[in-house]
Amino acid sequence: MKLISEKLGQTLNRELLKLKASSPKLLFGIGIAGVITSTVLACRATIKLGPVLDDFKEELDLVKKEQAEINALSHSATTTLVVDRSQQAKDLTYVYVKGTAKIARLYAPAVLVGVGSIAALTASHTTLTRRNASLAAGFSALQAAYDAYRQRVREELGEEKELDIYQNARIEKRTVDGKVQNVKVVDPTKHSPYARFFDESSTEWQKQAEYNKLFLTSQQNYFNHLLHARGHVFLNEVYDNLGLERSSEGQVVGWLRDGDGDCYIDFGIFDVNSSRFVNNLERSILLDFNVDGPILNKI
């Protein structure tokens, strides 16, 4: 019995965690459904509003008619009446309060559902904002630790050696212009997670090698000008202009004009492993962007 109870408790906790993880989506869906429901209820209430207003107007006209008759009799020379002005005001107030209450009851369901929907949408937005802030902070801490580690390696081995290790570079003998030479070869898979191939998968790629080189160079210059003018550039903005698919990291990382990084944007066009592309011998290139790291919480 105890074992069954523990299993049920574990299952319940797992389901609660799943529910908590998907709560923004659920709240957003509930909010949208509530807004639609509130609109439908408001339309139905508006359809029923006509008879309510007619009754209200009828009662108001009746009270005013009675008050007019009493006032007329009070001014008659043959009749002496004491008119209670406060009672007349009470009668009018009663009619107005009664009519307002009917209209409020008519629209109350739509208002309540609407308020609940707004609350659900607000809660969804707040939860996502807090989660994004936490992710950005955690990503920044991870990037800082990684950069510090690479810096220690540079200080120990030198910048060039550290870069060779990072890119898994090796020396191979190759024939260049009829001569056997030692050429440094870089492993194309050893790049940052932000690297992207500019090839047929891009909507901006062309079959002319010269065009691709000119296009990438002009885009790099454009974003450097944008960085200088605006102060920041996100990686996804660069992906968009290059016709590349966005990434979840790209909406957090980028460049800052006055940040701790290089303070300029480099696509890696003129890296050592891109010589064939630079010399118009290849139409495609692996771009490795020198992002400063997470900038969302630094802007």
Secondary structure, DSSP 8 states (H G I E B T S, - for coil): -HHHHHHHHHHHHHHHHHHHHTHHHHHHHHHHHHHHHHHHHHHHHHHHHHHHHHHHHHHHHHHHHHHHHHHHHHT-TT------HHHHHHHHHHHHHHHHHHHHHHHHHHHHHHHHHHHHHHHHHHHHHHHHHHHHHHHHHHHHHHHHHHHHHHHHH-HHHHHHHHTT-EEEEEEETTEEEEEEE--TT-S-TT-EEESTTSTT--S-HHHHHHHHHHHHHHHHHHHHHHSEEEHHHHHHHTT----TGGGTEEEETTSSS-SS----TTSGGGHHHHTTS-S-EEE-----EE-TTT-
